[in-house]
Amino acid sequence: MRATLIHGPRDVRLEHVPDPRVELPTDAVVRVVAACVCGSDLWPYRGVAPTPEPRRIGHEFVGIVEEVGASVAAVRPGDFVVAPFTISDNTCVHCRNGVQTSCVHGGSWGAVNDDGLFADGGQGERVRVPYADGTLVVAPAVPSDELLPGVLACSDVMGTGHHAARSARVGAGSTVVVVGDGAVGLCAVIAARRLGAERIVAMSRNPARQALATRFGATDLVAERGAEGVAHVLDLLDGVGADSALECVGTKESMQQALDVARPGGLVGFVGVPAGGPEVSVRQMFGTNVGVVGGVAPVRSYIPELLADVWSGAIEPGLVFDLTLPLDEVAQAYAAMDERRAVKVMLRP
């Protein structure tokens, strides 16, 4: 089959690799119907994260189950499934506490996991899925082409935006500021609105992304960054600040901006994958009673409820996909996101 490998900065290639197969009784093999490029994939693409040797890449995919091991009970061949961006058995103590990203048997796509076997990356034609019963979520049916992007968004960005909002305790009547206008930030706007936020300030200077944020429920837009952006937000919010600030980028600057726009006693929900040395000021947090909560999103725990809302049309996170390319053009997909010509690219094998 064909799959994507990253060789180094701005060097992504589609290559022939061995076909996956059921190796253990708990495995499934899934034919990928759609995958995508994640903002976090850009860190190795840009050279921010090292790539010492070529490796498989991609952690967001949906598809059809082709084969299952003898112990698999929750999924069957022919099922359309959503794969969260990490592997989990969904039965260990951490999974039962809703933190499947810390599963004691969990692992990553495109890597050798605790079973000693390789799990394929998502940006390919097929994937061996370990712990299929715990990892995969079965969709009600095969989605239409119109619904497919929203279903794919549940594998990562919608659940990650939701985690930021949940971590920051967004609720009915909340005032929220979203830092970051990538796919996760835009999905955080959806999540904040879904959880009942009354006022949502989206920080974005890109007209197309501003329009999407407004469609998703943002009530205010702030184009400035840094101190100027903070001043604009505080002016909008009568100098008080936000109940919740959702940090969806992962840089030192974005974290500081989130801390600065949160009201005293407010919360920062952070989900941006750390890059470039993000830091938090403990002294500032101490002086303002602002809490910082979040981290890698346990999307497996969120997929069932979010998928139901996508299926019903209550939310439309699939709109973050503004470019669809065949898997053959995966290198162009990375370039489009790196150059901010696309919010998020869907890949069709």
HELIX and SHEET records of a PDB file:
HELIX    1   1 GLY A   39  ASP A   41  5                                   3    
HELIX    2   2 LEU A   42  ARG A   46  1                                   5    
HELIX    3   3 VAL A   93  ARG A   96  1                                   4    
HELIX    4   4 GLN A  100  SER A  102  5                                   3    
HELIX    5   5 ALA A  132  THR A  135  1                                   4    
HELIX    6   6 LEU A  148  ALA A  153  1                                   6    
HELIX    7   7 VAL A  157  SER A  167  1                                  11    
HELIX    8   8 ALA A  183  ARG A  194  1                                  12    
HELIX    9   9 PRO A  207  PHE A  216  1                                  10    
HELIX   10  10 GLY A  226  LEU A  236  1                                  11    
HELIX   11  11 LYS A  252  VAL A  261  1                                  10    
HELIX   12  12 VAL A  282  THR A  288  1                                   7    
HELIX   13  13 VAL A  299  SER A  312  1                                  14    
HELIX   14  14 PRO A  317  VAL A  320  5                                   4    
HELIX   15  15 LEU A  327  GLU A  329  5                                   3    
HELIX   16  16 VAL A  330  ASP A  338  1                                   9    
SHEET    1   A 3 ASP A  11  HIS A  16  0                                        
SHEET    2   A 3 ARG A   2  GLY A   8 -1                                        
SHEET    3   A 3 ARG A  55  ARG A  56 -1                                        
SHEET    1   B 5 ARG A 126  VAL A 129  0                                        
SHEET    2   B 5 ALA A  28  CYS A  36 -1                                        
SHEET    3   B 5 PHE A  61  VAL A  68 -1                                        
SHEET    4   B 5 PHE A  80  ALA A  83 -1                                        
SHEET    5   B 5 VAL A 137  VAL A 138 -1                                        
SHEET    1   C 4 ARG A 126  VAL A 129  0                                        
SHEET    2   C 4 ALA A  28  CYS A  36 -1                                        
SHEET    3   C 4 LYS A 344  ARG A 348 -1                                        
SHEET    4   C 4 PHE A 321  PRO A 326  1                                        
SHEET    1   D 2 ALA A 111  VAL A 112  0                                        
SHEET    2   D 2 PHE A 118  ALA A 119 -1                                        
SHEET    1   E 6 ASP A 220  VAL A 222  0                                        
SHEET    2   E 6 ARG A 199  MET A 203  1                                        
SHEET    3   E 6 THR A 175  VAL A 179  1                                        
SHEET    4   E 6 ALA A 242  GLU A 247  1                                        
SHEET    5   E 6 ALA A 262  PHE A 270  1                                        
SHEET    6   E 6 GLY A 291  GLY A 294  1                                        
END                                                                             
